[in-house]
Amino acid sequence: MAEAASLEDLEALDPTPVGPQGSAAAAIFLMTLGDAEAAEILSHLDPHEVQQLGSAMFDVVDVSANDVDSVFDLFMTKVRARTTIGFGATPRIRAVMEHALGQERAETVLARITPATRSRALDALRWMDARTIAAICEAEHPQIAALVLAHLEPPAAADVLQLLPQDRQPDLIYRVARLETVTAEAIEELEEILARESTKVAAAAPATVRGGATEAAKIMTNTKGGTDQRIIRSLSKVDKAMAQKIEDEMFVFDDLAKLSAKNLAALMQAIDGDLLAPALKGADPGLRDKMLASMSSRAADTVRDEIEERGPMRLAEVLEAQKQVLVIARKLADAGTIQLAGRGGEDYV
C-alpha cells in the first residue's frame, strides 16, 4: 500500500540535478510501475497535480535507458533521506496520551489538538468542474453556497462566483467574509447535497474554521473583468466596514512590489517623506530597495537617513504608516493615475 504522497514529493530535486527533473522525473517513475501501484500513488494527489503529472506522462513516452536510470537514482537518494517517524503517528499518539492521562482525559486533550480531517464530500468538490459547482450553489441556500466557495481553492471559487448571477455575487462574498467556525451540522448538510451530485459517500466532519474577510479577498482577487470592484461597490451599500475590510485584504503593503516602475514612481511622488520613512522601516528589504530606487538619489538618501535616525519603532506605528500609504495608492488608482496589481496577479483599478 503506497503512503500518502504529493506531487511535490515526487518532484523533489537532487542538489546536483542530472537527467530528468520535476514533473518529467515523476512521470517516468510512475510509468515504470505497474498500473495498480501507479494508480495508488495518483489517488493521493490533488486534481491539479494529477492533471500536471498526466500531461508530463504524455511528454516522456520516448526516453532513454540513461534517463530511467537517472530517475531511479534520484528516487533512491530521496528515499534514503526519509524516515518513517510520521507514518502511523495518530494511533501511537493516542496510545501514549491514554497511558499518561487515562482514556477520558486523553479524549479531552486529543479533541483540542487533533488536526481536523477533511471530509470526502469536501474532497469531491475539488474534482467537480466550475459549472457543476455553480449549479449546486445556485440551487441551494446562499449560506450553503458561501460554505462551498469558502472550501474551494480561491481560483476555483472565483471561477464559480463569476458563473453565478451578478446580483447574488456581493451577498455570497459577504457571507464568505462573515464565516468563522463552521458547525458539523452545516458540513453534514453540505455532504448530503454533494452526495446527490456525485457517487462519493458522505462522511461525518468536525467543526472547521473557514471563510472570513481574507478568504473572501482571495476569491475576489482571482476574478476578472472588473468583477471585484463591482462587487465591492455593491457590498459597500450593505456593509461598508466589511467591504473596506475585504478591500484591505485584497491589496496589502507587500503587493506594492508588483507595481510597474512607472506606477511605483507616481506613488512615491505622492507620499510625504515623513510617512514613507516609518512605512519602510518594517518593509521587506527587497520592496524597500525597489521603492527607494523609484525616487531620485537625493530623495532616497534622505529617506534612508531618516529611517536610521528613527531607531526602533513600535510595530503598530509602522503598520499604521503602511496603511496610510495604501490609502494613498487606492486614491491614485481610483483617479486612474496608477494601476494596482492584486494578489491574484490581475491589475485592478
Secondary structure, DSSP 8 states (H G I E B T S, - for coil): ------HHHHH---SS--S--HHHHHHHHHHTS-HHHHHHHHTTS-HHHHHHHHHHHHHTSS--HHHHHHHHHHHHHHHHH--STTTTHHHHHHHHHHHHH-HHHHHHHHHHHS-----HHHHHHHTS-HHHHHHHHHHS-HHHHHHHHHHS-HHHHHHHHHHS-TTTHHHHHHHHHH--EE-HHHHHHHHHHHHHHSSS-------EE--SHHHHHHHHTT--TTHHHHHHHHHHHH-HHHHHHHHHHHS-GGGGGGS-HHHHHHHHHHS-HHHHHHHHHTS-HHHHHHHHHTS-HHHHHHHHHHHHHH-S--HHHHHHHHHHHHHHHHHHHHTTS--EE-TTS-EE-
